[in-house]
Amino acid sequence: MSTTRSVGILATRSVRTIQRLPSAFFPALAMPIFNMVVFAGTFFAVTKIPNFPTDRSINWYMPLGIMMGSAFGGVGLGFTTIRDIQTGFYDRLRMAPTSRISLILGPLVGTLVRIALMTTLVIVIGIALGVRFTGGVLGVLCLYVSALGIATMGAGWGLGLAFKFKDMRGAAIMQLSIFLVMFLSSAQVPLDVMSGWLHAVARVNPATNILRLARVGLVNEANADHLSWNSVWGGVVAIVVMCALSLVFALRNLRKLSN
C-alpha cells in the first residue's frame, strides 16, 4: 500500500471520530471557547496597561484560547494512540504493508482537520463576542498557521510519549508539559510587561513567538497596510523547528516500539 493512500485512510479514520465519538470532540471544542471567555472577562482591565497592544481584551485572549485548544488537540492524538496500543489495535497497524511514517502522518492530518474546524468555530464565536481583526486576511492566516503549527508540535510530542511509555504515564506528562510551556510565555500579558524570572523564561520560550504570530492580526500594530516580517518571522521559525523536533521524536520512538 502506498504511503499516500495509507495516510488518507488513517486521516479519514481520525476525522470520523467526530461523528462516532462526539463526546470526545465537543469538550475539546468547548475548552478554547471557555478559556477565551473566562480570560477576556476576568482580565478585561489588562488593556488599561500603558501601551497595551489592543483595547479589546478578547482580541488578546482569543488566540490564547485557540492555542491551548490546538495544543491539547494535538497531544490528544497521544491519548488515542495509547488506547490503540493497549487494545492491541496498533499492532495491527504496524503489521500493515506500508511505511512507518504513514502511521504518524495519517493521524496527524486528521488531527489538523479537526483543529482547523475548531479554530474556525472559535473565530466565529469570537467575532460575535467583539473580536475585531486589524490585520485583514493575512492576520487570519497567521492565526491558522499558529494553530496548526502548535497542534503539529503537540501531536509529535504526544505520539512520541505514547510510543515510549505505552500507557497512561505518558498522558500526565503530555498535559503538564502543555500547561508549563503555554503559561510560561506571553500568554497573559505582553513580554515587556513581565519582570524577573518569568520574563527571562518567557523570552526564550518558543510559545512566546508563536503567540505573537497568532496575535499579529488582532493588535494595534497590525493596522499597517501589510504585516511586518519582524512581527512574524520568530513565530514561523519556532513552528518549523519545534514541529521538526517533535515529529523526529515521534518517529524515533515509533521505530523503537517496532523493534
Backbone bond lengths (Angstrom), bond angles and torsions (degrees), N, CA, C in turn:
res aa  C-N    CA-C-N  psi(-1)  N-CA   C-N-CA  omega(-1)  CA-C   N-CA-C  phi
1 M - - - 1.462 - - 1.519 109.35 -
2 S 1.330 118.19 134.27 1.442 121.96 -178.54 1.527 110.30 -69.00
3 T 1.324 114.72 154.42 1.465 119.70 179.14 1.518 111.10 -61.67
4 T 1.343 116.48 -41.38 1.467 120.45 -178.71 1.520 111.14 -61.29
5 R 1.330 116.60 -43.74 1.463 119.78 -179.39 1.526 110.38 -67.06
6 S 1.327 116.77 -39.62 1.463 120.41 178.98 1.520 111.05 -63.71
7 V 1.329 115.92 -42.49 1.469 120.10 178.23 1.520 110.20 -60.60
8 G 1.330 116.74 -43.03 1.461 120.58 179.90 1.518 112.49 -62.66
9 I 1.335 116.50 -42.50 1.467 120.26 -179.43 1.527 110.82 -65.59
10 L 1.326 117.00 -45.81 1.459 120.42 -178.76 1.529 111.58 -68.55
11 A 1.338 116.55 -35.52 1.456 119.78 176.93 1.531 110.56 -65.39
12 T 1.321 116.93 -41.39 1.465 121.32 178.10 1.520 110.84 -62.86
13 R 1.325 116.29 -41.03 1.474 119.83 176.80 1.515 110.99 -59.58
14 S 1.327 116.43 -40.94 1.455 120.83 -179.01 1.529 111.63 -66.99
15 V 1.328 116.31 -42.86 1.472 120.27 -178.80 1.528 110.51 -67.74
16 R 1.321 117.33 -35.67 1.467 120.47 -177.94 1.523 112.73 -65.84
17 T 1.328 117.31 -16.52 1.460 119.10 178.01 1.527 111.08 -65.06
18 I 1.338 117.72 -21.06 1.467 119.86 176.31 1.520 109.90 -61.49
19 Q 1.339 116.02 -41.63 1.455 120.91 -179.99 1.519 111.55 -79.68
20 R 1.324 116.40 -39.73 1.463 119.65 -176.21 1.514 112.71 -76.91
21 L 1.344 116.29 -35.42 1.468 120.76 -179.46 1.524 110.21 -129.67
22 P 1.320 117.19 67.62 1.471 119.03 179.81 1.519 112.25 -61.34
23 S 1.335 117.22 -24.03 1.461 120.85 179.16 1.522 111.85 -66.30
24 A 1.329 116.99 -18.97 1.462 120.42 177.37 1.527 111.65 -90.78
25 F 1.343 117.06 -27.09 1.463 119.82 -177.20 1.522 112.56 -85.50
26 F 1.315 117.28 -43.51 1.458 119.41 -173.32 1.532 113.61 -68.14
27 P 1.332 120.24 -35.12 1.473 117.74 171.54 1.524 112.22 -61.67
28 A 1.335 116.73 -37.20 1.466 120.12 177.16 1.521 111.13 -66.55
29 L 1.332 117.10 -30.04 1.457 121.12 175.74 1.522 110.91 -75.28
30 A 1.336 116.09 -36.85 1.466 120.20 -177.91 1.519 111.74 -68.89
31 M 1.335 117.24 -30.32 1.468 120.07 -175.57 1.532 112.85 -59.60
32 P 1.338 120.44 -53.27 1.467 119.04 -179.75 1.527 112.98 -64.62
33 I 1.334 117.27 -33.61 1.458 119.94 177.12 1.525 110.07 -65.69
34 F 1.325 116.06 -45.02 1.469 121.16 178.85 1.526 110.66 -60.83
35 N 1.345 116.43 -47.02 1.467 119.71 179.71 1.527 111.59 -61.30
36 M 1.322 116.48 -42.73 1.459 121.06 -179.57 1.526 110.78 -60.00
37 V 1.320 116.74 -48.90 1.457 121.01 -176.45 1.526 111.43 -69.03
38 V 1.339 116.43 -43.99 1.461 120.18 -176.49 1.525 111.44 -66.94
39 F 1.330 117.22 -48.45 1.463 119.82 -178.61 1.527 111.15 -66.15
40 A 1.328 116.77 -43.06 1.462 119.72 -178.67 1.524 111.28 -64.61
41 G 1.334 116.64 -36.26 1.452 119.72 179.29 1.516 113.08 -76.99
42 T 1.321 117.01 -43.22 1.460 120.94 -177.61 1.525 111.76 -68.31
43 F 1.331 115.95 -40.59 1.465 120.45 -175.66 1.532 111.74 -108.62
44 F 1.335 116.06 36.56 1.462 119.01 -177.58 1.525 112.14 -62.31
45 A 1.345 117.05 -27.49 1.465 120.41 -177.62 1.520 113.03 -79.52
46 V 1.343 117.30 -2.59 1.465 119.70 -179.23 1.536 110.93 -61.96
47 T 1.315 116.21 -24.85 1.464 119.83 -178.96 1.532 112.11 -70.54
48 K 1.333 117.06 -11.38 1.466 120.79 178.10 1.526 112.59 -78.77
49 I 1.336 116.75 -10.92 1.459 119.87 176.96 1.527 108.87 -61.76
50 P 1.332 118.21 133.06 1.472 120.22 -179.50 1.526 111.98 -53.42
51 N 1.308 115.86 134.00 1.466 124.23 177.71 1.530 113.21 65.25
52 F 1.338 117.69 20.04 1.462 119.35 174.87 1.522 108.06 -60.85
53 P 1.328 118.32 137.19 1.473 120.28 -168.69 1.525 116.52 -72.67
54 T 1.337 119.06 -1.90 1.457 120.16 176.67 1.517 109.00 -152.35
55 D 1.324 116.72 153.79 1.455 120.39 177.93 1.519 112.18 -98.97
56 R 1.322 117.46 9.45 1.462 123.24 178.32 1.530 108.84 -122.58
57 S 1.319 116.66 116.09 1.463 119.55 -178.80 1.528 111.39 -63.43
58 I 1.322 117.17 -32.73 1.461 119.46 -179.12 1.522 111.12 -68.99
59 N 1.335 117.82 -27.81 1.463 120.70 174.09 1.521 110.98 -63.04
60 W 1.327 116.29 -34.27 1.460 120.61 -178.27 1.528 111.72 -79.62
61 Y 1.337 116.64 -37.43 1.460 119.79 -171.71 1.522 114.62 -96.03
62 M 1.329 118.72 -16.13 1.460 118.08 175.36 1.523 111.83 -61.74
63 P 1.347 120.30 -46.11 1.471 119.09 176.37 1.521 112.60 -59.35
64 L 1.338 117.72 -36.44 1.467 119.58 177.46 1.522 110.47 -62.15
65 G 1.332 117.02 -44.28 1.463 119.59 178.16 1.520 111.96 -60.58
66 I 1.328 116.19 -42.17 1.465 120.21 179.54 1.521 110.80 -66.74
67 M 1.337 117.12 -40.88 1.465 119.77 179.38 1.522 111.27 -64.96
68 M 1.327 117.24 -41.21 1.468 120.07 177.58 1.529 110.55 -63.37
69 G 1.337 116.15 -45.88 1.460 119.52 178.88 1.513 112.40 -62.58
70 S 1.335 116.72 -38.94 1.470 120.56 179.56 1.522 111.31 -68.02
71 A 1.329 116.40 -42.10 1.460 119.94 179.78 1.523 111.05 -62.49
72 F 1.325 116.64 -46.40 1.463 119.59 179.52 1.518 111.65 -71.07
73 G 1.337 117.02 -31.22 1.460 119.07 173.53 1.514 111.54 -63.92
74 G 1.346 116.32 -36.17 1.458 120.14 177.13 1.519 112.75 -67.82
75 V 1.340 116.83 -50.59 1.471 118.89 -179.04 1.520 110.98 -68.75
76 G 1.352 115.91 -19.72 1.462 118.54 175.61 1.513 112.50 -59.26
77 L 1.329 116.41 -25.75 1.460 120.37 175.34 1.524 110.48 -62.58
78 G 1.338 116.39 -32.33 1.455 120.43 175.69 1.521 111.81 -65.05
79 F 1.347 117.03 -39.56 1.461 121.04 177.46 1.528 110.54 -60.99
80 T 1.339 115.02 -46.27 1.467 119.77 179.28 1.518 111.63 -60.98
81 T 1.327 115.98 -40.54 1.465 120.29 -179.37 1.521 111.37 -67.20
82 I 1.332 116.94 -39.60 1.467 120.09 176.68 1.525 110.28 -59.66
83 R 1.316 115.78 -42.48 1.468 119.60 177.91 1.524 110.86 -61.94
84 D 1.331 117.05 -43.69 1.467 120.03 179.32 1.526 111.56 -65.21
85 I 1.329 117.16 -35.85 1.465 120.40 178.77 1.518 110.01 -66.97
86 Q 1.327 117.11 -44.21 1.461 120.78 -176.57 1.524 112.46 -70.30
87 T 1.335 117.71 -30.25 1.464 120.26 177.86 1.520 112.57 -84.06
88 G 1.330 117.67 -9.47 1.453 121.53 -179.79 1.514 113.92 90.21
89 F 1.349 117.75 -5.24 1.465 120.01 -178.57 1.524 111.31 -65.63
90 Y 1.336 116.98 -33.24 1.461 118.90 -177.32 1.521 111.64 -67.70
91 D 1.333 117.99 -26.66 1.462 120.37 175.47 1.524 110.72 -63.45
92 R 1.326 115.74 -35.69 1.466 119.82 177.70 1.520 110.40 -67.36
93 L 1.340 116.42 -38.80 1.460 119.64 178.24 1.525 110.96 -64.63
94 R 1.330 116.60 -40.79 1.470 119.71 -178.03 1.520 111.86 -69.09
95 M 1.319 117.24 -22.59 1.469 120.17 178.24 1.524 112.46 -84.84
96 A 1.345 117.31 -6.49 1.466 120.57 -179.74 1.526 110.12 -66.45
97 P 1.336 116.81 143.93 1.477 120.74 -178.06 1.522 112.03 -77.63
98 T 1.319 116.08 69.08 1.468 121.21 179.21 1.514 108.71 -150.00
99 S 1.314 116.44 169.36 1.459 120.33 -177.72 1.524 110.91 -70.94
100 R 1.321 116.41 152.19 1.462 121.91 179.62 1.528 111.37 -64.62
101 I 1.311 117.20 -30.94 1.461 119.69 -176.70 1.529 111.32 -65.03
102 S 1.330 117.68 -26.86 1.460 119.92 178.82 1.524 111.01 -67.73
103 L 1.338 117.47 -25.38 1.468 120.81 177.67 1.518 111.19 -70.32
104 I 1.322 116.74 -17.95 1.462 121.58 176.32 1.524 110.33 -97.14
105 L 1.334 116.87 -47.40 1.455 120.49 -175.43 1.530 112.76 -68.22
106 G 1.320 117.37 -36.45 1.462 120.37 -178.25 1.522 112.19 -60.92
107 P 1.344 118.40 -59.19 1.474 119.08 177.26 1.524 112.64 -61.18
108 L 1.341 117.34 -32.06 1.460 120.38 179.02 1.522 110.94 -63.33
109 V 1.321 117.61 -45.09 1.463 121.00 178.79 1.527 110.47 -60.37
110 G 1.329 116.48 -43.61 1.454 120.14 177.96 1.519 112.07 -61.58
111 T 1.323 115.94 -39.81 1.463 120.71 177.97 1.519 111.07 -64.10
112 L 1.331 117.39 -42.06 1.467 120.54 -179.54 1.530 111.68 -65.49
113 V 1.328 117.25 -32.73 1.464 120.04 175.70 1.521 109.87 -63.58
114 R 1.329 116.58 -43.99 1.465 120.34 178.45 1.520 111.42 -64.83
115 I 1.337 116.96 -39.29 1.466 120.31 179.94 1.523 110.83 -66.55
116 A 1.323 117.23 -39.43 1.469 120.44 177.30 1.520 110.57 -62.47
117 L 1.326 117.02 -40.39 1.467 120.94 177.39 1.526 110.47 -64.58
118 M 1.334 116.15 -45.47 1.468 120.37 178.79 1.524 111.39 -60.77
119 T 1.320 116.79 -44.51 1.473 120.84 -179.53 1.518 111.23 -61.25
120 T 1.315 116.59 -42.46 1.462 120.90 179.44 1.524 111.30 -61.39
121 L 1.320 116.84 -45.71 1.462 120.50 -178.65 1.526 111.33 -65.60
122 V 1.344 116.96 -40.06 1.461 119.90 179.32 1.529 110.63 -66.34
123 I 1.331 117.33 -39.57 1.466 120.39 178.15 1.523 110.36 -62.45
124 V 1.320 117.00 -43.09 1.469 120.50 179.46 1.526 110.23 -61.29
125 I 1.315 116.87 -45.92 1.467 120.40 178.93 1.525 110.26 -66.02
126 G 1.338 116.55 -39.68 1.453 120.11 178.66 1.521 111.99 -61.34
127 I 1.312 117.43 -42.41 1.469 121.08 178.10 1.529 110.32 -62.45
128 A 1.337 116.14 -38.89 1.465 119.69 177.74 1.525 111.74 -64.62
129 L 1.336 116.81 -26.59 1.459 121.64 -179.19 1.523 112.91 -94.01
130 G 1.335 117.25 2.19 1.450 119.73 174.33 1.510 117.04 116.91
131 V 1.314 118.09 3.63 1.466 120.12 177.09 1.517 109.91 -65.55
132 R 1.334 116.15 137.62 1.461 121.04 177.47 1.526 108.67 -131.59
133 F 1.326 115.82 121.48 1.457 120.29 178.20 1.522 109.02 -80.87
134 T 1.323 116.32 122.58 1.462 121.20 179.07 1.522 112.04 -97.68
135 G 1.317 116.86 -6.48 1.457 120.36 -177.20 1.505 114.69 -107.25
136 G 1.328 117.27 7.97 1.452 120.36 177.10 1.520 113.14 69.07
137 V 1.317 115.37 -156.82 1.464 121.85 -176.97 1.522 111.03 -62.33
138 L 1.324 116.74 -38.24 1.456 119.75 -178.99 1.529 110.82 -64.90
139 G 1.318 116.69 -34.10 1.457 120.23 176.58 1.519 111.21 -65.60
140 V 1.328 117.25 -40.58 1.462 121.22 176.60 1.520 110.15 -63.61
141 L 1.335 116.76 -41.59 1.457 121.28 178.98 1.527 110.95 -60.63
142 C 1.332 117.27 -41.08 1.464 120.84 178.57 1.524 111.07 -61.44
143 L 1.327 117.05 -36.89 1.458 120.71 178.53 1.521 110.75 -66.67
144 Y 1.330 117.22 -41.68 1.468 120.33 177.96 1.527 110.83 -66.15
145 V 1.323 117.65 -42.87 1.462 120.96 178.85 1.524 110.38 -59.41
146 S 1.319 116.42 -42.64 1.459 120.55 179.44 1.522 111.06 -64.05
147 A 1.340 116.81 -44.66 1.463 121.02 -178.96 1.528 111.57 -63.15
148 L 1.330 116.70 -46.64 1.466 120.20 -179.38 1.523 110.74 -69.35
149 G 1.343 116.59 -34.35 1.457 119.70 178.72 1.508 112.31 -66.06
150 I 1.328 117.43 -47.39 1.461 119.69 -177.94 1.530 110.63 -71.11
151 A 1.331 117.62 -27.92 1.463 120.39 174.33 1.525 110.74 -67.05
152 T 1.328 116.60 -39.03 1.468 120.41 177.36 1.514 111.01 -64.27
153 M 1.334 117.06 -42.71 1.468 120.01 176.21 1.520 110.82 -59.81
154 G 1.339 115.73 -47.22 1.453 119.32 179.86 1.519 112.39 -61.96
155 A 1.334 116.75 -38.70 1.460 120.31 179.56 1.523 111.09 -65.37
156 G 1.331 116.79 -45.62 1.459 119.45 178.03 1.511 112.41 -61.40
157 W 1.331 116.06 -43.61 1.458 121.43 178.84 1.530 110.97 -64.37
158 G 1.341 116.38 -45.21 1.455 120.13 -179.82 1.522 112.69 -64.87
159 L 1.330 117.25 -42.69 1.464 120.51 178.41 1.521 111.17 -64.32
160 G 1.336 116.16 -43.40 1.461 119.21 179.54 1.513 112.04 -59.69
161 L 1.321 117.53 -42.97 1.471 120.90 178.60 1.526 111.14 -68.78
162 A 1.341 116.24 -37.22 1.462 119.43 178.65 1.526 110.79 -63.33
163 F 1.322 117.14 -43.66 1.465 120.59 179.17 1.532 111.62 -67.84
164 K 1.317 116.23 -30.85 1.466 120.56 -177.36 1.526 112.03 -76.70
165 F 1.350 116.62 -47.66 1.466 119.94 -174.53 1.528 112.72 -93.67
166 K 1.331 116.54 -32.59 1.470 123.02 177.37 1.529 113.19 63.90
167 D 1.325 117.92 12.84 1.466 121.62 176.23 1.527 108.70 -152.79
168 M 1.325 116.41 -175.05 1.450 120.99 -172.34 1.529 114.33 -72.76
169 R 1.322 118.70 0.41 1.460 119.22 172.18 1.525 110.06 -62.56
170 G 1.322 115.88 -36.82 1.455 119.97 178.88 1.516 112.83 -68.41
171 A 1.349 116.98 -27.35 1.464 120.31 -177.88 1.520 111.37 -64.66
172 A 1.324 117.06 -39.62 1.465 120.31 179.77 1.527 111.15 -63.80
173 I 1.325 116.47 -39.81 1.465 120.47 178.99 1.519 110.43 -66.81
174 M 1.327 116.69 -39.58 1.468 120.68 178.59 1.521 110.64 -56.54
175 Q 1.323 116.96 -50.79 1.457 121.31 -175.97 1.521 111.87 -66.69
176 L 1.333 116.18 -47.17 1.462 120.15 -177.39 1.518 111.21 -62.86
177 S 1.312 117.41 -40.82 1.463 120.69 -178.09 1.527 111.29 -64.75
178 I 1.332 117.55 -37.19 1.462 120.21 178.76 1.526 110.67 -64.52
179 F 1.318 117.03 -45.88 1.465 120.42 179.21 1.522 110.93 -61.01
180 L 1.323 117.23 -44.16 1.464 120.56 -178.19 1.524 111.30 -63.80
181 V 1.322 116.46 -47.38 1.466 120.03 -177.17 1.523 111.12 -65.18
182 M 1.329 117.53 -42.20 1.454 120.29 -175.76 1.523 112.26 -71.88
183 F 1.326 117.54 -44.54 1.460 119.09 -173.59 1.525 113.25 -86.43
184 L 1.326 117.87 -10.16 1.459 120.39 171.26 1.519 109.42 -97.00
185 S 1.312 115.09 42.09 1.465 122.59 179.67 1.529 107.48 -138.30
186 S 1.317 117.00 -161.88 1.473 121.32 177.76 1.525 110.53 -86.45
187 A 1.320 116.83 35.13 1.456 120.83 -177.44 1.525 112.19 -61.97
188 Q 1.323 117.31 -42.46 1.459 121.12 -173.94 1.526 113.06 -91.17
189 V 1.319 116.43 -47.12 1.468 121.19 -175.91 1.519 109.38 -137.96
190 P 1.333 118.10 162.22 1.470 120.31 178.15 1.525 111.80 -61.97
191 L 1.293 115.35 156.26 1.460 121.56 -176.26 1.523 111.82 -59.83
192 D 1.328 117.94 -37.79 1.460 119.62 -175.63 1.525 113.50 -73.23
193 V 1.335 117.77 -6.90 1.459 121.57 176.31 1.532 110.86 -90.05
194 M 1.310 117.53 -20.85 1.459 122.19 -176.88 1.524 110.70 -77.33
195 S 1.326 114.09 162.70 1.458 120.51 176.67 1.521 109.28 -149.20
196 G 1.326 116.31 168.41 1.454 121.12 176.52 1.510 113.67 69.42
197 W 1.345 114.95 -151.22 1.465 120.37 -174.90 1.525 112.22 -67.15
198 L 1.348 116.87 -30.53 1.462 119.29 179.92 1.522 110.72 -64.03
199 H 1.315 117.13 -39.82 1.463 120.66 177.56 1.523 110.68 -63.68
200 A 1.329 116.50 -41.69 1.466 120.24 -179.31 1.528 111.36 -64.16
201 V 1.340 116.45 -41.12 1.461 120.14 -179.96 1.524 110.87 -70.56
202 A 1.328 116.49 -46.35 1.463 120.39 -178.45 1.519 112.13 -62.69
203 R 1.321 116.04 -31.93 1.462 119.79 -177.76 1.518 112.04 -64.57
204 V 1.341 117.94 -33.87 1.471 121.17 -178.96 1.523 112.12 -99.92
205 N 1.316 117.22 -2.49 1.461 121.50 -179.37 1.529 109.38 -76.17
206 P 1.337 118.74 121.91 1.472 119.97 179.74 1.520 113.21 -58.05
207 A 1.342 117.29 -27.33 1.459 120.12 -179.58 1.523 111.77 -62.93
208 T 1.324 117.80 -27.68 1.464 121.00 177.96 1.518 110.57 -62.47
209 N 1.317 117.20 -45.62 1.464 120.62 178.62 1.522 111.77 -67.29
210 I 1.327 116.68 -35.62 1.460 119.51 -179.97 1.526 110.27 -69.18
211 L 1.330 116.55 -40.19 1.464 119.69 176.40 1.524 111.10 -64.93
212 R 1.325 117.42 -36.34 1.461 120.30 176.83 1.525 110.16 -62.33
213 L 1.315 116.38 -41.63 1.460 120.80 177.46 1.526 110.48 -63.99
214 A 1.328 117.21 -41.96 1.460 120.99 -178.90 1.519 111.87 -64.95
215 R 1.339 116.70 -32.61 1.460 121.33 -174.80 1.525 113.86 -93.48
216 V 1.316 117.44 -5.21 1.452 119.21 -170.86 1.524 112.67 -62.31
217 G 1.315 117.12 -26.97 1.455 119.97 178.44 1.509 114.21 -91.22
218 L 1.347 116.36 9.24 1.456 120.23 -175.99 1.518 113.40 -126.62
219 V 1.325 117.37 4.56 1.464 121.20 -177.50 1.528 110.03 -115.95
220 N 1.310 115.01 166.87 1.465 120.34 -173.61 1.513 113.13 -64.12
221 E 1.346 116.45 -32.76 1.454 118.82 -176.62 1.519 112.30 -67.47
222 A 1.328 117.49 -10.87 1.467 121.20 179.19 1.518 112.44 -90.54
223 N 1.337 117.93 11.98 1.456 120.35 -179.55 1.524 113.68 -73.78
224 A 1.320 116.13 -9.80 1.459 119.69 179.29 1.520 110.44 -64.77
225 D 1.334 114.64 169.46 1.458 119.09 -177.51 1.520 112.05 -65.50
226 H 1.293 117.12 -26.15 1.456 119.84 178.66 1.529 108.32 -142.70
227 L 1.332 116.56 156.51 1.458 121.19 179.33 1.521 109.21 -76.14
228 S 1.304 115.51 135.65 1.455 120.60 -179.49 1.527 110.58 -72.84
229 W 1.332 116.15 136.30 1.457 120.97 176.42 1.526 110.87 -61.38
230 N 1.333 116.93 -31.37 1.459 120.77 178.30 1.521 112.11 -63.21
231 S 1.316 116.46 -24.15 1.461 120.75 -179.06 1.525 112.84 -84.88
232 V 1.329 117.38 -18.78 1.464 119.18 -172.12 1.530 114.38 -117.71
233 W 1.320 118.18 -20.80 1.462 118.12 -171.23 1.524 112.17 -64.69
234 G 1.331 117.66 -35.95 1.462 119.92 179.67 1.510 111.95 -61.86
235 G 1.335 116.65 -42.24 1.456 120.16 178.75 1.518 112.78 -67.23
236 V 1.336 116.09 -39.97 1.467 119.87 178.98 1.530 110.76 -63.07
237 V 1.320 116.36 -45.50 1.475 120.43 179.06 1.519 110.71 -63.08
238 A 1.336 117.09 -43.19 1.464 120.85 179.85 1.521 111.14 -60.84
239 I 1.332 116.82 -41.71 1.460 120.40 179.69 1.527 111.18 -64.60
240 V 1.328 116.86 -47.30 1.462 120.61 -178.08 1.532 110.92 -61.64
241 V 1.319 116.40 -47.98 1.464 120.31 -176.52 1.525 111.22 -67.07
242 M 1.335 117.36 -47.89 1.454 120.40 -176.56 1.526 112.02 -69.06
243 C 1.334 117.36 -35.76 1.471 119.79 175.79 1.521 110.61 -63.81
244 A 1.332 116.84 -43.92 1.461 120.29 179.68 1.527 110.92 -61.54
245 L 1.327 116.89 -45.31 1.469 120.74 -178.98 1.525 111.31 -64.53
246 S 1.327 117.46 -43.79 1.467 119.89 -177.50 1.525 111.86 -68.06
247 L 1.335 117.47 -38.42 1.468 119.91 179.76 1.522 111.57 -71.58
248 V 1.326 117.24 -35.49 1.467 120.12 174.12 1.523 109.88 -64.35
249 F 1.322 117.00 -40.70 1.469 121.96 176.41 1.522 110.48 -58.54
250 A 1.337 116.85 -44.46 1.458 120.90 179.65 1.529 111.28 -65.31
251 L 1.334 117.23 -44.20 1.463 120.69 -178.02 1.524 111.58 -65.90
252 R 1.320 117.66 -40.09 1.464 121.37 178.86 1.524 110.78 -62.29
253 N 1.326 116.70 -43.38 1.467 119.67 -178.86 1.518 111.94 -73.38
254 L 1.333 117.48 -28.80 1.452 120.31 174.65 1.524 110.18 -65.81
255 R 1.317 117.04 -42.18 1.464 120.25 178.35 1.519 111.71 -64.74
256 K 1.334 117.26 -36.68 1.468 120.76 175.66 1.519 110.63 -66.82
257 L 1.329 116.43 -36.14 1.466 119.97 177.54 1.512 111.28 -63.82
258 S 1.329 115.87 -33.50 1.467 120.63 -177.26 1.511 112.60 -79.01
259 N 1.341 117.62 -17.29 1.467 120.61 -177.85 1.526 111.47 -81.38
